[in-house]
Amino acid sequence: MISNVAAKKVLVRVDFNVPLDSQRVITDDTRILKAIPTIKQLLDNGAAVILMSHLGRPLKKLNDDGSINKEKFSLRHVKSHLGKLLNVDIQFADDCINDEAILKARDLKPGEVLLLENTRFHQGEKSGDIDMAAKLASLADVYVNDAFGAAHRAHASTVTVAKFFKPANRSLGLLMENEIASAKKVLNSPKRPCTAILGGAKVSDKIQLIEKLLDFANKIIIGGGMSYTFIKAQGGDIGDSLVEEDYLDLAKELLQKAKNNNVDFFLPEDSVLADSFSATANSKITASNEIPNGWMGLDIGPKAIEEYTKEILASQTILWNGPLGVFEFDAFANGTNIVAQAVAQATSKGAYTLIGGGDSVAAINKAGLADQVSFVSTGGGAMLEFLEGKKLPGIKAIESQEYIENPLKT
């Protein structure tokens, strides 16, 4: 990360898109905690730090009268907690590009922190608007992108804004650097056996990742709703379990490619069934390919847990992306929780373990094991795309040599 920031104003794109409860209290501060090292290093090096982030999707969830619900989606809700973590009195601007933001940024002193209001209150954020980006860039001398969770979005605050800073005056933050290094450790130089654990609802969400993994992983372990598309593709009976009928042929192709590449491809031998999608549903255990009508698989069963645990503990590199069942329901969280424990145990034995963002992070946090794995990614979609081999726009913008003179800077 850039270090020559003494007496300079540094605009930092962070990812403070954290969950809030009905009282607007933060329920998981992982993303804020992960941004603290970058902010502290900049402050320690004599910078004045201006933070910008999005929170939620305010333009998709408007009030009944068509106005933005600024109370619900305000970054003001993270101000106090951020101040406690940094031990700094955080200043706040009620917009990211209005006169107040400009004046407060202008008057900001080294060692001080200014938090700007939600960038997504403006249509120009998601469209990558050049005028909005120029206004943001005019606030500072240096730009640092530390928002890995938004690195796959070509937005004004993640991509366009970087163009208004010379290459020497823009960089990735510490979190972004760690995210990239962690992913490359799995992609480029994994200790073997290398195992990928993939869960979640849909095969369609993970097609490109599975195809990429089939080129270098030794084992792929499948759970969650996506497993039943593979099971049905093999001719199994899956009852009312989630299935993507349009992807049955592709599932067959992926299974054949795994065989051709000598990749061990594990599907759950048994499942915990429910007679409705409910936390209080009746449940029973059957073979995953013998699920009767009226029942659906919501978790992996004891035989699958035993097999998966054995394979995980025999691995030296582990990527986990997606829960193995409906872990939000306690009755169907056992598979995900025991897999989390196995991943933590493998880590303690020397395996490198990467939790690949999204619901996997929620699962590892719920199990209380986030500090017992090698790295927990803050980016769900971003990590997925990076692992698929895509060049993320937020990273590409920092590495580019493109520079535009900012007409708003004097």
C-alpha positions, 0 to 999 in steps of 0.5 A: 500500500502507498506509504508517502501520505504525510500531510495528504488527504487520502480518499479510501473506498472501504466496504462498510456494507454491514448488516443492521438490525431493526434498531439500526445496530450493527449485527456483524462488524467483520467488514469494518474490522477488516478495514481498520489496519489500512485506516490506522496505517494511513493515520500513523503515516500522517494522513487525513483520511476520507472514507466512502462506502455504500450500504445496502441498495437504497435505490432499489428499496425506495419509500412509498413516495419514491424517495430514498430511505436515508434513515435506513441506509445511512452510514451514520449508523456505523460512525460511533462503532468506527470511532471506538475501533479507531479511538478517533472522533469521526466526522460525518458529511451527510452526502458524499459530494455536496458542499458540506463534504467538500468543506469538511474534506478541505478542513480535515487535518492529519490524524482526522477521519471524515466519513462520507454518506452512502455513495449509493444515494446517487444514481451515478455510483452504479453507472460509474458516472464520471462527474460524480467520480470527479467530485469524489476525487477532488476531495483528496490527493491520494486514492486507496481502494480497500473495498474487496467486497465491491471490487467486482463492480465498475462503480464511480467510487471503485473504478472511475474515481481512480482515473483522476489520480496519477498511478503513483497516487493510487493503490490497493489497501492492506485488506485488498492486498491480503484478499488477492494474496490469499486467493492466489495461494489457493489458485497458483500454489496450493499444497496438496491435496487441494479440496474445494467445498462448495455449497449454496442453492444453485449450480448456475451460481457456481458453474465457472468456479467448478470448471476452474476448480476442475483444472487444479483441485484434487477433490470437490465436495458438494452440499446445499441445494445445488447438490440435488441438481447433480443427484437428479442428473445421475438419475436419483429421486430428489422429491421436492428438493431444489433443482435446476432442470435447465442445468441437468445436462451441464451437471452431467458434463461437469461430473464427466469432466471431473472423472476425466481429470481424476478429480474426486467429486463428492455428493452427499450420500444422505440428507436431512429432509424436511416436509416444508421449508421451515425452521419447525418442519418435520424431519427425517434422514434418507439416502440423497437419491431416494427422497420421497415426494413431499420432502426436500433435502435441507442439510447433509446427513450423518454419512455425508458428514462423516465422509466429508470430515474425513476428506477435509482432515486429509487436505492441505489446502481448503477453499470453502464457498457456500453453506452445506444446508439451510444453516439459518434454521438450527434443525438443518445447520448440523452439516455446515457446523461440523464442516466448519469445525473440520475446516478449523481442525484442518487449519490447526494441523497445518492446512491453508484454509480460505473461507470464500465470502458470502454465506460461508462467512456468516456460517463460520462466524455463527459457528464461532470459528472465524479466528481458527481458519487461515483467511476469511474473505469479505467479498462474496461475489468478488471472491467468486469472480476472482477465483473464476479467473476474472480480472476485477474492475476495482483492481484493474483500475488501480493497476491501469496507467490511465489518468484524467486531469480533474477539472475540479481541482485547482 
